[in-house]
Amino acid sequence: MKRGCLFAVVAVLLAATGGLGFYFYNQSNKDPEVYEVEKPQLSDILKKTVATGSIKPRQEIMIKPQVSGVVEERFVEEGMMVKKGQQIARIKLVPSEVNINSAQSSVELARLRLQEAERELARQRTVNTQQLDVEAARVNFENAKLEEDRQRRLLDEGVISQQEYNRFKVDLEIRKAELENARLISGNSLKQFETNVEVARQELNAAINNLQLLREGRTRNSNQVANIVTSTVDGMILDLPVEEGASVIERNNFNEGTSIAIIADMNNLIFEGKVDEADVGKLREGMPLKLTVGAIEGKVFDAILEFISPKGVEEEGVVKFEVRAAIQQPTDGTFLRAGYSANGDIILDRRVKVLSVKERDVLYEKDTTYVEIKTGDQQFEKKIVQLGLSDGLQVELLGGVDSTAQVKVQKK
C-alpha cells in the first residue's frame, strides 16, 4: 500500500517537471515583440457635441370650425398641398331647439321695433311738412314784427322815445332767433327718427342672419359659408384629427374648439433637440450643425443654431437644455418629414490641416504628455509634446515632434 502511494507521487512530480520544462522551452524560443510606428499626419480635427431631437415645422396651424356640429365630409387627405381659402371640410349643423326658438323670438322683437320706428318717422314727417312744431314760434315772430312796425311809425311821429322803440326791436330779434331755432330742431328731430328706423332695420337683419346661420350655416349677405371649414394658410396637410361623422365644437372666447386639420409649411423646418449641461456653455447662436436622420441613411443636412434655452430641465438625473436650429432646405430634393428623429452634431471648434497623432499613442503622467519616438531598431525614447484640440481619435500637435518623427503605436 505504501509502495503504491510512493510510485503515484513520483509520477506526478515527473509530469510536473516535464510540463515546466516544455513551457520554459517555448518561452525561450518565442519571437520578440515587434512595435509598429506611425508618422504624425496632417488632418482636420473637429470638436463637437451631439444634440438628440427631432425635425418639426417651424409653425403648425390648427384649423378649427366656426360652428359646432358633425363633420359631414372631408375634401382633403394627409399629405395634400392646400392654398389659403381652400375648402377642407363641411360641417353639418345640429342646432338646439332652445337656440332656434330664442333666435326666432329675437327676429319677431326686432320686427316690432322696426314697425314702431317707422310709425314714429311717418308722424314726424307729417309734423315737419305742416310745420306744426314751429307754428307757435312763427306766430310769435309775426306778432313781434307787426308790433315793431307800429312802434317805428310812432317813433317817426315823435309819439314815443327811441328807448321805448328799442325794447320792441330787441323783442323782434328774440322772436326771430326762436323761429330759426325751432326750424333747426324740427329738422334734427326728423333725422333722429330716420336714424332710429335705420338702426331698427339693421337689428332686424342681424336677427334674421343669426337665425339663418343657426339653421343653414350661412347668412343672406355673406358669400362665406360658416359650416365650410377653409384653410387659413398655404401648406401641407399634416394631420386630420377627426373623421367624418365626428362631433366638433366651434372656437370662441371660452373654448379653443376642435381641430379639423393641422397644416404646416414643410419648406420651413427646424430641428429641436437637447444637449447636456456640460456642453451648453460652449454653444452660441449661429453655430453650424450637421444633422443625421435615422430614416435617411448616408445623408447629412445643414442647419444653423438659432436658439439656446435659458432654462434646463432635469431628465433622469441629468440637466439638459433645449436647442433649436433652422434647417437649410435640401438642394437634392430630399423630403424631410415632420417627426423624424435626428441627431445634430454641433461643431464647437475646428482645426484644418494641422499636424496630429492618434489619441491612443499619447501617454500621460500627471500634468505631462508625451509620445515614444523610435531611435533605433525597436528602441524608443519618451518625448514631451504639447497638445491642442482633440476629437477623441486625433489630437493636434502644437510642439515637441515634427512630421518626420516615428511615433510608437501603443497597444492597449
C-alpha positions in Angstrom: 0.0 0.0 0.0 2.8 2.4 1.0 4.8 1.4 -2.0 1.9 2.2 -4.4 1.4 5.7 -2.9 5.1 6.4 -3.3 5.0 5.5 -7.0 2.0 7.8 -7.6 3.8 10.8 -6.0 6.9 10.2 -8.1 4.8 10.0 -11.3 3.0 13.3 -10.5 6.4 15.0 -9.9 7.8 13.7 -13.1 4.8 15.0 -15.1 5.0 18.5 -13.5 8.7 18.7 -14.2 8.1 17.8 -17.9 5.4 20.4 -18.2 7.5 23.2 -16.8 10.4 22.2 -19.0 8.2 22.4 -22.1 6.8 25.8 -21.1 10.2 27.4 -20.5 11.5 25.9 -23.7 8.6 27.6 -25.7 9.2 30.9 -24.0 12.9 30.9 -24.8 12.1 30.2 -28.5 9.3 32.8 -28.7 9.8 35.6 -31.3 10.5 39.1 -29.7 7.5 41.6 -29.8 7.7 44.0 -32.7 6.2 47.5 -32.2 4.6 49.4 -35.1 5.3 53.1 -35.7 3.3 55.9 -37.4 4.3 59.3 -38.5 2.3 62.4 -37.5 0.0 63.4 -40.3 -2.0 66.5 -41.4 -5.7 66.1 -40.7 -8.8 68.1 -40.0 -10.0 68.0 -36.3 -13.5 68.8 -35.2 -14.6 69.0 -31.7 -18.4 68.6 -31.4 -21.2 67.8 -29.2 -24.4 65.9 -30.1 -27.9 67.1 -29.6 -30.7 64.5 -29.9 -34.1 65.5 -31.0 -36.5 65.6 -34.0 -37.4 67.6 -37.0 -40.5 69.8 -36.8 -42.2 72.5 -38.9 -41.5 76.0 -37.6 -45.2 76.6 -37.3 -48.2 74.3 -37.2 -51.6 75.8 -37.8 -54.6 74.2 -36.2 -57.7 74.7 -38.4 -60.9 75.0 -36.3 -64.6 75.3 -37.3 -66.7 78.4 -36.9 -69.8 76.4 -35.9 -70.5 73.3 -33.9 -71.9 70.2 -35.4 -70.8 66.9 -37.1 -68.2 66.5 -39.8 -70.3 65.7 -42.9 -67.5 65.5 -45.5 -63.7 66.0 -45.8 -62.3 67.4 -49.0 -58.6 66.7 -48.3 -56.3 64.0 -47.2 -53.0 63.9 -45.2 -50.0 65.0 -47.3 -52.0 67.1 -49.7 -50.8 70.7 -50.5 -53.5 73.3 -49.9 -53.8 77.0 -50.6 -55.2 79.7 -48.4 -59.0 79.7 -48.6 -59.2 76.1 -50.0 -62.1 74.1 -48.6 -61.1 71.4 -46.1 -64.4 70.0 -44.7 -68.1 70.6 -44.4 -69.9 70.7 -41.0 -73.5 69.6 -40.6 -75.2 71.9 -38.2 -77.1 70.3 -35.3 -78.7 73.4 -33.6 -80.6 73.1 -30.4 -84.3 73.9 -30.3 -83.7 76.4 -27.5 -81.3 78.4 -29.6 -83.7 78.3 -32.6 -86.6 79.5 -30.5 -84.5 82.3 -29.0 -83.4 83.4 -32.4 -87.0 83.4 -33.7 -88.1 85.5 -30.8 -85.3 88.0 -31.5 -86.5 88.3 -35.1 -90.1 89.0 -34.0 -89.0 91.5 -31.4 -86.7 93.3 -33.9 -89.6 93.4 -36.5 -91.9 95.0 -33.9 -89.3 97.6 -33.1 -88.9 98.5 -36.8 -92.6 98.9 -37.3 -92.8 101.2 -34.3 -89.9 103.3 -35.5 -91.4 103.6 -39.0 -94.7 104.8 -37.5 -92.9 107.5 -35.5 -91.0 108.5 -38.5 -94.2 108.9 -40.6 -95.8 111.0 -37.8 -92.7 113.2 -37.6 -92.6 113.8 -41.3 -96.3 114.9 -41.2 -95.4 117.3 -38.4 -92.4 118.6 -40.2 -94.3 119.0 -43.5 -97.1 121.0 -41.9 -94.5 122.8 -39.7 -96.7 122.1 -36.7 -93.7 122.1 -34.3 -92.6 125.6 -35.4 -96.1 127.2 -35.7 -96.0 128.8 -32.3 -92.6 130.3 -32.9 -93.8 131.6 -36.3 -96.9 133.3 -34.9 -94.8 135.0 -32.1 -92.4 136.2 -34.8 -95.2 137.6 -37.0 -96.8 139.4 -34.0 -93.4 140.8 -32.9 -92.8 142.1 -36.4 -96.2 143.8 -36.7 -95.7 145.4 -33.3 -92.2 146.6 -34.3 -93.6 148.2 -37.5 -96.3 150.1 -35.4 -93.8 151.3 -32.9 -91.4 152.6 -35.7 -94.2 154.7 -37.1 -94.9 156.1 -33.6 -91.2 156.9 -33.3 -91.2 158.7 -36.6 -94.2 160.8 -35.5 -92.4 161.6 -32.2 -95.0 160.0 -30.1 -92.5 157.6 -28.3 -88.9 157.8 -27.4 -86.0 156.0 -29.0 -85.5 154.0 -25.8 -89.1 152.7 -25.9 -88.7 151.7 -29.5 -85.5 149.8 -28.9 -87.4 147.5 -26.5 -89.7 146.3 -29.2 -86.9 146.0 -31.7 -85.0 143.6 -29.3 -88.1 141.6 -28.8 -88.4 141.1 -32.6 -84.8 139.8 -32.8 -85.5 137.4 -30.0 -88.7 136.0 -31.7 -86.7 135.7 -35.0 -84.0 133.6 -33.2 -86.6 131.4 -31.6 -88.2 130.7 -35.0 -84.9 129.8 -36.6 -84.0 127.6 -33.6 -87.5 125.8 -33.9 -86.9 125.1 -37.6 -83.4 123.7 -36.8 -84.8 121.5 -34.0 -87.5 120.2 -36.3 -85.0 119.2 -39.0 -82.8 117.4 -36.5 -85.7 115.6 -34.9 -86.7 114.2 -38.4 -83.1 113.0 -38.9 -83.1 111.3 -35.5 -86.3 109.4 -36.3 -84.8 108.4 -39.7 -81.7 107.1 -37.8 -83.9 105.2 -35.4 -85.6 103.4 -38.3 -82.2 102.5 -39.8 -81.0 101.1 -36.5 -84.1 99.0 -36.1 -83.8 97.7 -39.7 -80.2 96.7 -39.0 -81.2 94.9 -35.8 -83.9 93.0 -37.7 -81.4 92.0 -40.4 -78.9 90.9 -37.7 -81.6 88.8 -36.0 -82.6 87.2 -39.4 -79.0 86.5 -40.2 -78.4 84.9 -36.9 -81.5 82.6 -37.3 -80.3 81.7 -40.8 -76.8 81.0 -39.5 -78.2 78.6 -36.9 -80.3 76.8 -39.5 -78.2 76.8 -42.6 -74.7 77.8 -41.6 -74.6 80.9 -43.7 -76.1 84.4 -43.9 -78.0 86.2 -46.7 -75.4 89.0 -47.1 -72.3 86.9 -47.0 -70.7 84.7 -49.6 -68.7 82.8 -46.9 -70.4 79.7 -45.6 -69.8 79.3 -41.9 -70.2 75.5 -42.0 -67.5 75.1 -44.6 -64.0 74.9 -43.0 -61.3 76.5 -45.1 -57.5 76.7 -44.8 -56.1 79.9 -43.4 -52.6 79.4 -44.8 -50.7 77.8 -47.7 -49.0 74.5 -46.7 -49.3 70.7 -46.4 -51.9 68.8 -44.5 -50.0 67.0 -41.7 -52.9 65.5 -39.9 -56.7 65.3 -39.9 -57.5 64.5 -36.2 -61.3 63.9 -36.7 -63.0 61.5 -39.0 -66.3 62.0 -40.9 -69.2 61.7 -38.6 -67.3 63.0 -35.5 -68.7 65.8 -33.5 -66.8 69.1 -33.4 -67.0 72.3 -31.3 -66.7 75.8 -32.6 -63.9 78.2 -31.4 -64.9 81.0 -29.2 -63.7 83.1 -26.2 -64.3 80.2 -23.8 -63.3 77.2 -25.9 -60.4 76.5 -28.2 -62.6 74.4 -30.4 -61.9 71.1 -32.2 -59.0 70.9 -34.6 -60.2 69.8 -38.0 -56.8 69.8 -39.7 -53.2 70.6 -38.9 -51.3 72.5 -41.7 -47.6 73.5 -41.9 -45.1 74.9 -44.4 -42.8 72.0 -45.0 -40.2 74.3 -46.6 -39.6 75.9 -43.3 -38.3 73.2 -40.9 -36.4 73.4 -37.6 -34.5 70.9 -35.5 -35.4 70.7 -31.8 -33.1 68.8 -29.5 -31.4 68.8 -26.1 -27.8 69.0 -25.1 -26.1 68.1 -21.8 -25.3 70.9 -19.4 -21.6 70.2 -19.7 -21.7 71.4 -23.3 -24.3 74.1 -23.3 -21.8 76.7 -22.1 -19.8 76.2 -25.2 -22.7 76.9 -27.6 -23.6 80.2 -29.2 -26.2 81.2 -31.7 -25.1 81.0 -35.3 -23.1 77.8 -34.9 -23.4 75.3 -37.8 -25.0 71.9 -37.2 -24.7 68.7 -39.2 -27.9 66.7 -39.0 -28.2 63.0 -39.5 -31.6 61.4 -39.8 -32.0 57.8 -38.8 -34.6 57.2 -41.6 -32.4 58.7 -44.3 -29.1 56.9 -44.5 -25.9 58.3 -45.9 -27.1 61.9 -46.0 -26.2 64.9 -43.8 -28.3 68.1 -43.6 -27.0 71.6 -42.8 -28.6 73.7 -40.1 -27.8 76.9 -38.1 -28.3 77.1 -34.3 -30.7 79.9 -33.6 -31.9 79.3 -30.0 -30.5 78.0 -26.7 -32.9 77.7 -23.8 -32.1 79.8 -20.8 -33.6 77.1 -18.5 -32.5 73.5 -18.2 -34.8 70.5 -17.5 -33.7 67.6 -15.4 -34.1 64.2 -17.2 -33.1 61.0 -15.4 -30.8 62.9 -13.1 -29.1 64.9 -15.9 -29.9 68.5 -16.6 -30.4 69.2 -20.3 -31.1 72.4 -22.3 -33.3 72.7 -25.3 -31.7 74.0 -28.6 -33.4 74.9 -31.9 -31.8 75.2 -35.3 -33.1 76.3 -38.7 -32.7 73.6 -41.3 -31.5 74.6 -44.7 -33.7 73.2 -47.5 -32.0 70.2 -49.2 -30.9 71.0 -52.7 -31.2 67.4 -53.9 -35.0 67.2 -53.4 -34.8 65.0 -50.3 -38.1 65.3 -48.5 -37.8 65.7 -44.7 -40.9 64.6 -42.8 -42.2 66.1 -39.6 -41.3 64.0 -36.6 -38.2 62.4 -38.0 -35.7 61.5 -35.2 -32.4 63.2 -35.8 -29.0 63.9 -34.2 -27.4 67.2 -34.5 -23.6 67.5 -34.4 -22.8 71.0 -33.2 -19.3 72.0 -34.1 -17.6 73.6 -31.1 -14.1 74.1 -32.6 -12.3 73.2 -35.7 -8.7 72.8 -37.0 -7.9 72.4 -40.7 -4.8 70.6 -42.0 -2.9 70.5 -38.7 -0.2 68.1 -37.6 -1.8 65.4 -35.4 -1.3 62.0 -33.9 -3.6 59.3 -32.7 -5.1 59.9 -29.3 -4.2 56.3 -28.4 -0.5 56.9 -28.9 -0.3 59.7 -26.3 0.9 58.8 -22.8 0.0 60.8 -19.7 1.9 61.2 -16.5 0.4 63.7 -14.1 0.4 67.0 -16.0 2.9 65.8 -18.6 2.0 64.4 -22.1 4.5 62.6 -24.2 4.9 60.1 -27.0 7.5 57.4 -27.7 9.8 58.2 -30.6 11.8 55.5 -32.5 15.5 55.9 -32.1 16.7 52.6 -33.4 15.6 49.0 -34.2 12.8 48.5 -31.7 14.3 51.2 -29.5 12.2 54.1 -28.3 12.5 57.2 -26.1 9.9 59.4 -24.5 9.4 62.8 -26.0 7.3 65.5 -24.3 4.7 67.0 -26.6 2.3 70.0 -26.4 -1.2 69.1 -27.5 -4.1 71.1 -28.8 -7.6 70.3 -30.0 -8.8 66.7 -29.8 -11.8 64.9 -31.3 -11.2 61.7 -29.3 -9.4 60.0 -32.1 -6.9 62.5 -33.4 -5.2 65.2 -31.3 -3.4 68.3 -32.5 0.3 68.6 -32.0 1.4 72.0 -31.0 5.1 71.2 -30.4 7.6 68.5 -29.3 7.8 66.5 -32.5 7.6 67.1 -36.3 6.2 65.3 -39.2 9.4 63.2 -39.7 9.2 61.5 -36.2 8.2 57.9 -36.0 5.7 57.5 -33.1 5.3 54.2 -31.4 1.8 52.7 -31.7 0.6 51.9 -28.2 -1.1 48.6 -27.7 -3.9 48.9 -25.2 
